[in-house]
Amino acid sequence: MRLDRYDAALDEADFDGIDLDATNELRRMFVASRSMSKTLANRSICAIWLRPLQLETTGLQPFRDIARTSGAERLPLVVVDVPAAVESDDALAIQLAAAVRLRAVTGPDARIALAIHADNREGSRDHLDRLTMVRHQVGEWDFQLALDLTTRTDGTWEAEAAMMRILPRLGIIRLTVPRTLLSGGIRWRIASRVVAAAADGGYRGMLSVAPELSLWEKISVNALADRSAMFATNLERRAVRVRGDRLRHPGRRTFR
């Protein structure tokens, strides 16, 4: 579905904007525009996700042009996604290098974030120490963090403790909302805990909802707006339930 139809659905659902996954060039051209410059200039796009390889040489030119003509503050939040099939430490270095290249052509006013996933590859609490390290490295460049919960989620990821470490630098949370409150599995439970922890911590960044939609709901503006609004309501209800459960059982760290 084209971007103008998403715009119409946004107005009906009373959402703030669009979080565009442009890591796939064909998808970006189909949804938005063949021109990256026109895509970046679209005022309804609040955030755009790109792979590090897309932020090299010619890929930086559209950002340079907009920063020069309109000002870097007009750009959406640019999220540098986690490169695939790369070890975590190497992935962070690749993301940082891409973000630094982007900062070099846009100046300090551009909002740039590095994506992180809810994974615990170490199988211990060491992943929390790593998040602290990532937050410090990102802070040195005045970048932000983007928490992506739409990918495969690790059930051992300690949501509340992790959020305490990344909240100071967190700019956007992206999550998938299942069709019903009873579905979703581990990914939905982690997302619910993250949203509850974000509310507790005074989070003021963006919350991006990627609802599970049928083909009909994707092509119908009214259905897209109605479903998206319903999923947002489900998310709020679930977060309230998680917060209440945590207050009643302060010693529990995971769902039973």
DRENDO-1510 file (C-alpha; in Angstrom, 1 decimal, always signed):
<recs>
REC; n; res; u; v; w
REC; 1; MET; +0.0; +0.0; +0.0 .
REC; 2; ARG; +1.3; +3.4; -0.9 .
REC; 3; LEU; +2.2; +6.1; +1.6 .
REC; 4; ASP; -0.7; +8.3; +0.9 .
REC; 5; ARG; -3.1; +5.6; +2.1 .
REC; 6; TYR; -1.1; +5.2; +5.3 .
REC; 7; ASP; -1.4; +9.0; +5.7 .
REC; 8; ALA; -5.2; +8.7; +5.4 .
REC; 9; ALA; -5.3; +5.9; +8.0 .
REC; 10; LEU; -3.1; +7.9; +10.3 .
REC; 11; ASP; -5.6; +10.8; +10.4 .
REC; 12; GLU; -8.5; +8.4; +11.2 .
REC; 13; ALA; -6.6; +6.5; +13.9 .
REC; 14; ASP; -5.2; +9.7; +15.4 .
REC; 15; PHE; -1.5; +8.5; +15.2 .
REC; 16; ASP; +1.4; +10.8; +15.1 .
REC; 17; GLY; +3.2; +9.5; +12.0 .
REC; 18; ILE; +4.8; +6.6; +10.1 .
REC; 19; ASP; +7.8; +4.5; +11.1 .
REC; 20; LEU; +9.2; +3.4; +7.7 .
REC; 21; ASP; +11.3; +0.3; +7.4 .
REC; 22; ALA; +13.5; +1.2; +4.4 .
REC; 23; THR; +16.1; -1.6; +4.9 .
REC; 24; ASN; +14.7; -3.2; +1.8 .
REC; 25; GLU; +15.0; -0.8; -1.2 .
REC; 26; LEU; +12.2; -2.4; -3.2 .
REC; 27; ARG; +9.8; -2.1; -0.3 .
REC; 28; ARG; +10.8; +1.5; +0.3 .
REC; 29; MET; +10.3; +2.4; -3.4 .
REC; 30; PHE; +6.9; +0.6; -3.5 .
REC; 31; VAL; +5.5; +2.2; -0.3 .
REC; 32; ALA; +7.1; +5.6; -0.4 .
REC; 33; SER; +9.1; +6.9; -3.4 .
REC; 34; ARG; +11.8; +5.8; -5.8 .
REC; 35; SER; +13.6; +9.0; -4.6 .
REC; 36; MET; +15.2; +8.8; -1.2 .
REC; 37; SER; +15.2; +12.6; -1.0 .
REC; 38; LYS; +11.4; +12.7; -1.5 .
REC; 39; THR; +11.0; +9.9; +1.1 .
REC; 40; LEU; +13.0; +11.8; +3.6 .
REC; 41; ALA; +11.1; +15.0; +2.9 .
REC; 42; ASN; +7.7; +13.4; +3.6 .
REC; 43; ARG; +6.5; +15.1; +6.8 .
REC; 44; SER; +4.4; +12.1; +7.9 .
REC; 45; ILE; +7.5; +9.9; +8.3 .
REC; 46; CYS; +8.7; +10.2; +11.9 .
REC; 47; ALA; +11.4; +7.5; +11.7 .
REC; 48; ILE; +13.2; +5.6; +9.0 .
REC; 49; TRP; +15.2; +2.4; +9.4 .
REC; 50; LEU; +18.3; +1.8; +7.2 .
REC; 51; ARG; +21.0; -0.8; +7.0 .
REC; 52; PRO; +24.6; +0.4; +7.5 .
REC; 53; LEU; +25.5; -0.4; +3.9 .
REC; 54; GLN; +22.8; +2.1; +2.8 .
REC; 55; LEU; +24.7; +4.9; +4.6 .
REC; 56; GLU; +27.8; +4.8; +2.4 .
REC; 57; THR; +29.0; +7.2; -0.3 .
REC; 58; THR; +26.1; +7.9; -2.6 .
REC; 59; GLY; +23.6; +6.7; +0.0 .
REC; 60; LEU; +24.5; +9.8; +2.1 .
REC; 61; GLN; +23.8; +12.3; -0.6 .
REC; 62; PRO; +20.1; +12.7; +0.0 .
REC; 63; PHE; +20.8; +13.4; +3.7 .
REC; 64; ARG; +23.5; +15.9; +2.8 .
REC; 65; ASP; +21.1; +17.7; +0.4 .
REC; 66; ILE; +18.2; +18.1; +2.9 .
REC; 67; ALA; +20.6; +19.2; +5.6 .
REC; 68; ARG; +22.0; +21.9; +3.3 .
REC; 69; THR; +18.7; +23.1; +1.9 .
REC; 70; SER; +16.1; +22.6; +4.7 .
REC; 71; GLY; +18.2; +21.9; +7.8 .
REC; 72; ALA; +19.0; +18.5; +9.4 .
REC; 73; GLU; +16.3; +19.0; +12.0 .
REC; 74; ARG; +13.7; +18.4; +9.2 .
REC; 75; LEU; +15.0; +14.9; +8.8 .
REC; 76; PRO; +13.1; +12.0; +10.5 .
REC; 77; LEU; +14.8; +10.0; +13.2 .
REC; 78; VAL; +17.3; +7.8; +11.3 .
REC; 79; VAL; +17.7; +4.3; +12.8 .
REC; 80; VAL; +20.8; +2.4; +11.8 .
REC; 81; ASP; +19.6; -1.2; +11.9 .
REC; 82; VAL; +21.6; -4.2; +13.2 .
REC; 83; PRO; +23.6; -5.8; +10.3 .
REC; 84; ALA; +22.6; -9.4; +9.7 .
REC; 85; ALA; +24.9; -12.4; +10.3 .
REC; 86; VAL; +27.4; -10.4; +12.3 .
REC; 87; GLU; +28.7; -11.0; +15.8 .
REC; 88; SER; +27.2; -8.5; +18.3 .
REC; 89; ASP; +30.5; -6.6; +19.0 .
REC; 90; ASP; +31.3; -6.3; +15.3 .
REC; 91; ALA; +27.7; -5.3; +14.6 .
REC; 92; LEU; +27.9; -2.4; +17.1 .
REC; 93; ALA; +31.1; -1.2; +15.5 .
REC; 94; ILE; +29.5; -1.3; +12.0 .
REC; 95; GLN; +26.5; +0.6; +13.2 .
REC; 96; LEU; +28.5; +3.3; +15.0 .
REC; 97; ALA; +30.7; +3.8; +11.9 .
REC; 98; ALA; +27.6; +4.3; +9.7 .
REC; 99; ALA; +26.0; +6.7; +12.2 .
REC; 100; VAL; +29.3; +8.7; +12.4 .
REC; 101; ARG; +29.3; +8.9; +8.6 .
REC; 102; LEU; +25.8; +10.2; +8.6 .
REC; 103; ARG; +26.5; +12.7; +11.4 .
REC; 104; ALA; +29.5; +14.0; +9.3 .
REC; 105; VAL; +27.2; +15.0; +6.4 .
REC; 106; THR; +24.2; +16.2; +8.4 .
REC; 107; GLY; +25.8; +18.0; +11.4 .
REC; 108; PRO; +24.7; +17.8; +15.0 .
REC; 109; ASP; +21.0; +18.6; +14.5 .
REC; 110; ALA; +20.1; +15.3; +12.8 .
REC; 111; ARG; +18.5; +12.7; +15.1 .
REC; 112; ILE; +20.3; +9.3; +14.8 .
REC; 113; ALA; +19.7; +6.1; +16.6 .
REC; 114; LEU; +21.3; +2.6; +16.7 .
REC; 115; ALA; +19.0; -0.3; +16.8 .
REC; 116; ILE; +19.2; -3.0; +19.4 .
REC; 117; HIS; +17.3; -6.3; +19.9 .
REC; 118; ALA; +15.9; -8.0; +22.9 .
REC; 119; ASP; +18.4; -10.9; +23.0 .
REC; 120; ASN; +20.5; -12.5; +25.6 .
REC; 121; ARG; +23.2; -14.4; +23.7 .
REC; 122; GLU; +25.4; -14.7; +26.8 .
REC; 123; GLY; +22.6; -16.6; +28.6 .
REC; 124; SER; +23.3; -14.7; +31.8 .
REC; 125; ARG; +23.0; -11.2; +33.2 .
REC; 126; ASP; +26.1; -10.2; +31.2 .
REC; 127; HIS; +23.7; -8.8; +28.5 .
REC; 128; LEU; +22.7; -6.1; +31.0 .
REC; 129; ASP; +26.4; -5.0; +31.3 .
REC; 130; ARG; +26.6; -5.0; +27.5 .
REC; 131; LEU; +23.5; -2.7; +27.3 .
REC; 132; THR; +25.2; -0.3; +29.7 .
REC; 133; MET; +28.3; -0.3; +27.6 .
REC; 134; VAL; +26.3; +0.3; +24.4 .
REC; 135; ARG; +24.4; +3.2; +26.1 .
REC; 136; HIS; +27.7; +4.9; +27.1 .
REC; 137; GLN; +29.2; +4.5; +23.6 .
REC; 138; VAL; +26.0; +5.9; +22.0 .
REC; 139; GLY; +26.0; +8.8; +24.5 .
REC; 140; GLU; +29.6; +9.8; +23.6 .
REC; 141; TRP; +28.3; +10.7; +20.1 .
REC; 142; ASP; +24.9; +12.0; +21.3 .
REC; 143; PHE; +23.1; +9.3; +19.4 .
REC; 144; GLN; +20.0; +7.5; +20.6 .
REC; 145; LEU; +18.9; +3.9; +20.9 .
REC; 146; ALA; +16.1; +2.2; +19.1 .
REC; 147; LEU; +14.7; -1.0; +20.7 .
REC; 148; ASP; +13.3; -3.3; +18.0 .
REC; 149; LEU; +10.9; -6.0; +19.4 .
REC; 150; THR; +9.5; -7.0; +16.1 .
REC; 151; THR; +12.3; -9.6; +15.5 .
REC; 152; ARG; +12.7; -12.9; +17.4 .
REC; 153; THR; +12.7; -12.1; +21.1 .
REC; 154; ASP; +14.7; -13.9; +23.7 .
REC; 155; GLY; +12.5; -15.0; +26.7 .
REC; 156; THR; +15.5; -14.7; +29.1 .
REC; 157; TRP; +15.9; -11.0; +28.2 .
REC; 158; GLU; +15.3; -9.1; +31.5 .
REC; 159; ALA; +13.0; -6.4; +30.2 .
REC; 160; GLU; +12.7; -4.2; +33.4 .
REC; 161; ALA; +16.4; -4.3; +34.2 .
REC; 162; ALA; +17.3; -3.7; +30.6 .
REC; 163; MET; +15.0; -0.7; +30.3 .
REC; 164; MET; +16.6; +0.9; +33.4 .
REC; 165; ARG; +19.9; +0.8; +31.5 .
REC; 166; ILE; +18.8; +2.1; +28.1 .
REC; 167; LEU; +16.0; +4.5; +29.0 .
REC; 168; PRO; +18.2; +7.6; +29.2 .
REC; 169; ARG; +19.1; +7.1; +25.5 .
REC; 170; LEU; +16.0; +5.4; +24.2 .
REC; 171; GLY; +14.4; +7.3; +21.3 .
REC; 172; ILE; +12.0; +4.8; +19.8 .
REC; 173; ILE; +10.4; +1.4; +20.7 .
REC; 174; ARG; +9.2; -0.7; +17.8 .
REC; 175; LEU; +6.9; -3.7; +18.6 .
REC; 176; THR; +4.4; -6.0; +17.1 .
REC; 177; VAL; +0.9; -6.2; +18.5 .
REC; 178; PRO; -0.9; -9.5; +18.1 .
REC; 179; ARG; -4.5; -9.7; +16.9 .
REC; 180; THR; -5.8; -10.7; +20.3 .
REC; 181; LEU; -4.7; -10.2; +23.9 .
REC; 182; LEU; -4.4; -13.9; +24.3 .
REC; 183; SER; -2.0; -14.4; +21.4 .
REC; 184; GLY; +1.6; -13.3; +20.8 .
REC; 185; GLY; +3.6; -15.6; +22.9 .
REC; 186; ILE; +7.0; -14.6; +24.4 .
REC; 187; ARG; +7.4; -11.6; +22.1 .
REC; 188; TRP; +4.1; -10.1; +23.2 .
REC; 189; ARG; +4.9; -10.7; +26.9 .
REC; 190; ILE; +8.3; -9.0; +26.6 .
REC; 191; ALA; +6.7; -6.1; +24.7 .
REC; 192; SER; +4.1; -5.6; +27.4 .
REC; 193; ARG; +6.8; -5.5; +30.1 .
REC; 194; VAL; +8.9; -3.1; +28.1 .
REC; 195; VAL; +5.9; -0.7; +27.6 .
REC; 196; ALA; +5.1; -0.9; +31.3 .
REC; 197; ALA; +8.7; -0.2; +32.3 .
REC; 198; ALA; +8.9; +2.7; +29.8 .
REC; 199; ALA; +5.8; +4.2; +31.4 .
REC; 200; ASP; +7.3; +3.8; +34.9 .
REC; 201; GLY; +10.5; +5.4; +33.8 .
REC; 202; GLY; +8.9; +8.5; +32.3 .
REC; 203; TYR; +9.7; +7.5; +28.7 .
REC; 204; ARG; +8.9; +10.4; +26.3 .
REC; 205; GLY; +10.1; +8.9; +23.0 .
REC; 206; MET; +8.3; +7.3; +20.1 .
REC; 207; LEU; +6.3; +4.1; +20.3 .
REC; 208; SER; +6.0; +2.4; +16.9 .
REC; 209; VAL; +3.2; -0.2; +16.5 .
REC; 210; ALA; +3.5; -2.9; +13.8 .
REC; 211; PRO; +0.1; -4.7; +14.0 .
REC; 212; GLU; -0.5; -8.1; +12.5 .
REC; 213; LEU; -2.8; -7.4; +9.6 .
REC; 214; SER; -4.6; -9.4; +6.9 .
REC; 215; LEU; -4.3; -8.5; +3.3 .
REC; 216; TRP; -7.7; -6.9; +3.3 .
REC; 217; GLU; -6.8; -4.7; +6.3 .
REC; 218; LYS; -3.6; -3.6; +4.5 .
REC; 219; ILE; -5.4; -2.4; +1.4 .
REC; 220; SER; -8.4; -0.8; +3.1 .
REC; 221; VAL; -7.8; +2.6; +4.7 .
REC; 222; ASN; -10.7; +2.3; +7.1 .
REC; 223; ALA; -9.8; -1.2; +8.1 .
REC; 224; LEU; -6.1; -0.2; +8.6 .
REC; 225; ALA; -7.1; +2.7; +10.8 .
REC; 226; ASP; -9.6; +0.7; +12.9 .
REC; 227; ARG; -7.3; -2.2; +13.4 .
REC; 228; SER; -4.3; +0.0; +14.3 .
REC; 229; ALA; -6.4; +1.9; +16.8 .
REC; 230; MET; -7.6; -1.3; +18.3 .
REC; 231; PHE; -4.1; -2.8; +18.6 .
REC; 232; ALA; -2.9; +0.4; +20.3 .
REC; 233; THR; -5.7; +0.1; +22.8 .
REC; 234; ASN; -4.8; -3.6; +23.4 .
REC; 235; LEU; -1.2; -2.5; +24.0 .
REC; 236; GLU; -2.3; +0.1; +26.6 .
REC; 237; ARG; -4.5; -2.4; +28.4 .
REC; 238; ARG; -1.8; -5.0; +28.5 .
REC; 239; ALA; +0.8; -2.6; +29.9 .
REC; 240; VAL; -1.7; -1.5; +32.6 .
REC; 241; ARG; -2.2; -5.2; +33.5 .
REC; 242; VAL; +1.6; -5.8; +33.7 .
REC; 243; ARG; +2.1; -2.8; +35.9 .
REC; 244; GLY; -0.6; -3.8; +38.2 .
REC; 245; ASP; +0.7; -7.4; +38.4 .
REC; 246; ARG; +4.2; -6.1; +39.2 .
REC; 247; LEU; +3.0; -3.9; +42.0 .
REC; 248; ARG; +1.1; -6.9; +43.6 .
REC; 249; HIS; +4.2; -9.2; +43.2 .
REC; 250; PRO; +7.3; -7.0; +43.4 .
REC; 251; GLY; +9.6; -9.9; +43.7 .
REC; 252; ARG; +8.7; -11.5; +40.4 .
REC; 253; ARG; +10.8; -10.7; +37.4 .
REC; 254; THR; +9.1; -12.8; +34.7 .
REC; 255; PHE; +5.6; -13.9; +33.8 .
REC; 256; ARG; +4.3; -17.3; +35.0 .
</recs>
